[in-house]
Amino acid sequence: MASKEEVAVETVEGGAAAAKAPYWDPPPAPLLDTSELGKWSLYRALIAEFMATLIFLYVSIATVIGYKNQRATVDACTGVGYLGVAWSFGATIFVLVYCTGGVSGGHINPAVALGLFFGRKLSLVRTVLYVVAQCLGAIAGAGIVKGIMKRPYDALGGGANTVSDGYSAAGALGAEIVGTFILVYTVFSATDPKRTARDSFIPVLVPLPIGFAVFVVHLATIPITGTGINPARSLGAAVLYNQHAAWKDHVRENEQN
């Protein structure tokens, strides 16, 4: 007959095993699942993606404009600098992925949504609608920044991505490709079913590496392109700024004159 101590150990071990999420390979998402169009969960997810991208653009673009305005009007050392801008992007993504992950998956980026589609984790219908919601949210977020910071917004580039002096368009494209790959790779790794099952007792682990990936990629590519790695971010800023420099090959306007 088992002693009380042995029963207690078995109970604790059994409870720990039960608390740990089981692992299984989820089936691939259907390529074209039109049945989703009749589910409220899809539209709730679209609202979440729209609002998350709106907040992301508002915070990040306002930080970029504020930094440039500080650098132009006061001592450059008093501004947040590249480090602060990178932290703004990375920390905002961390917060938004944590908040919306349970509703929509917390993609906030058409590149991520497209990558998950090719990984058969999203259906085509959901992917297309996510991209539309993200782009509309980005335009709305950039519009709020423009409405609040009208004069510095127009004078300081509107937070739009452009190729910096000394870099070619091909080099800038390469930097954006590598940066986007790092981000999408991190998303796939952080959301891997084996990892989420093993680390289910620490749910914050999923958004944390994603936010840090955005942060470190911005540190590397802000001097080159201002860092896009998010088509919705680049599109929203370009649409509202609406200048030649933000559209034609992402080359600075002063290089075109």
FENCORHU-V975642 format. One record per run of one state. SS is the DSSP state (@ for helix, = for strand, . for the rest). FROM is the first residue (numbers start at 1). TO is the last residue. Records with the same first field share a line. If there is no record, write none. Layout:
SS->FROM-TO  FROM-TO
This chain:
.->1-3  20-33  39-39  74-75  79-80  101-109  119-123  149-149  156-156  160-162  164-168  191-192  199-204  226-230  242-243  248-250  252-252  257-257
@->4-19  34-38  40-73  76-78  81-100  110-118  124-148  150-155  157-159  169-190  193-198  205-225  231-241  244-247  253-256
=->163-163  251-251
